[in-house]
Amino acid sequence: MKSKVVQTQSDPSSATTSTEAVIRTSGLSKRYREVDALHGLDLTVPRNSIFGFLGPNGAGKTTAIKLLLGLSRPTGGRATLFELDSVRDSLAIRARVGYLAQDPRFYPHLTAREVLQFTARFFYRGPATAIGARIDETLELVGLADKADRPTKGFSGGERQRLGIAQAQVNHPDLLILDEPAAALDPVGRRDVLEVMERLRAHTTIFYSTHILDDVERVSDQVAILDHGRLVVSAPTVELLDGDTAGYELTIRGNGQEVAQVLRDQPWVTDVTEVPQDDSVTLLISVTDDDAAESRLLRLALADDVVVTAFGRTQSKLEDVFLHLVKGREQ
């Protein structure tokens, strides 16, 4: 008969089955004296999704995470995780959640395996071989099996982040909450962390905050955009990228500012961003009327002192959507 690890605080068999939502917030707010750090947040995070919580630094993302984990009390509204109240049931919630802080720290003399052994003691009791098997499985999942017995002091930033995810995942959580998991990493480290998140999709629900729009577009099923503590939009990523705003890219030599102003004056143009080059300027143009853009945009740009060197339609990007929504809200 095989040995079995008995979990004392978290049990994968207790995963949410009665509802499709792992997180629900209703009017969730946090006020610090005269500052509204978070105002009236309404979110629904589906089970087994990767949910990107997007916003610039200072938007209120970390405040929201603290409220979800019961580390801070809301001044208004409420949040439920697994249909449990974030304030009243915070201990029960935390037993089912894996959390990665923005800058994970480890004792530098410990190996990756020892870090997970230390963490596992808070969740498991049972034969050492069964616990060791779970640790090996977790290290393999995050791509650190070949570095399991190396001291963490020699780990790169990306390796430390992946070890942080392993530490958060070792107890088979029903929900992973990651605070800016790839913010300080180089492109290779970011790629590795995102690949780990994609592999974890089959095992848990992932709710992660970030200000890196490309990461959200790559791995997220759902996205919520937060700005100055207020929710701008929450929707499936595909739905946001398939909106009614199309983009065009126009590169010219000549008076770029004058051309940009002519385009801004058109009722079907919603935004024009100027990107200076060495001897030219590229205009990134958002429009609401494709037919008008295709028939008139290039003609409007042409003038005696202007040479068009490139023109074409751009693929819709989350950054364009983000800027469009946030600018529209400010206006």
Secondary structure, DSSP 8 states (H G I E B T S, - for coil): -----EESS--GGG---S-SEEEEEEEEEEEETTEEEEEEEEEEEETT-EEEEE--TTSSHHHHHHHHTTSS--SEEEEEETTEETTTTHHHHHTTEEEE-SS----TTSBHHHHHHHHHTTTEES-HHHHHHHHHHHHHHTT-GGGTTSBGGG--HHHHHHHHHHHHHTT--SEEEEESTTTT--HHHHHHHHHHHHHHTTTSEEEEEES-HHHHHHH-SEEEEEETTEEEEEEEHHHHHTSS-EEEEEEEES-HHHHHHHHHTSTTEEEEEEEE-SS-EEEEEEES-HHHIIIIIHHHH--TT-EEEEEEEE---HHHHHHHHHHHHH-
